[in-house]
Amino acid sequence: MAQPFNMSDHPHRRFNILKGSWLLCSPHRAKRPWQGQTEDVVNEKLPAYDPKCYLCAGNTRASGDVNDAYSGTFVFNNDFAALLSDAPPGDLCEADGLLQAQSVRGTCRVMCFSPNHGLTLARMPLADVETVVNTWVQQYVELSALYRYVQIFENKGAVMGCSNPHPHGQIWATDEVPEELGCEFAQFALWRSKHNNACLLCDYMRRELEAGVRVVCQNASFVALVPFWAYWPFEVLVLPTRHLSNVGELRAAELRDFAAILKSILIRYDNIFKCSFAYSGGFHQSLSGAAPGGETDKHGAAARDGFHFHGHYYPPLLRSASVKKFEVGYELFADRCRDITAEQAAERMRDLPDTHYLEAE
């Protein structure tokens, strides 16, 4: 007699409502032995100040500029920016449309979270994480008056390409609509058209809160969960429980709750394998008031007040502190794949303590 289908044991596909794409989930493969590449685990205690670090307070960067003697957060224009504010306009579009290119204008900033070289967001005092969140808001307000879209993000860990362990993130702003956001705007617009102008993530969040199986943690203003369609092993989606479109709309209490839930997530990450957990984390928000038509008109309210501000955390570690997920083979040429289910990942994270393992020892 054939076994009944069970998503905890049998291969299946899951639909990503934010991208409009499918993902292959193969939970039975989590039992296979691993003889592949492992990463070096670095748990050395870093000094509070490194005279060779180009992000430490008072140090000289490669550009020759000297950092402020900052005591909180510190923001400066990236010395090797991918976007330029004075890029000249121009484009290439052949008659048949096979070859197309266009100039893009923007800016890239680096934001130091703390002068303490040896800290991470997970280990910073909550009041200092609140300062980080407030600086994000200030930067968003400033840049959204000049550019169409503002992207706030952090890469942590050498395995994620971070070249400096000093706690820092980046803020990029551009006149163009990034591909990831274009996909999400389109999915929000599609949902609105089919569901009486309802918000895609408001509806999804209600379903997740009712089920509870993929929720990791929550507070009065935010919920953190492993999305049903998660690709990365311990991927997390962070949602404000009140509908808002960008970080600039957060109220005072929500700012504090935002800092608290981010710290809770990142502590749990470190506690999974008792290491400084690598990840890329970033926040998706609406187009700004500076957006001059074009894509704004294409997506309408779905790209403005109909959009739901949210955060994505994508960590690569899979089986241990030394084994990461690879995006190769079938994943590059056919479907993205994962082994452990979103429900299993959420349960594991949910059961972890809210106190950092280094502070519990």
Disulfide bonds with the S-S distance in Angstrom:
none
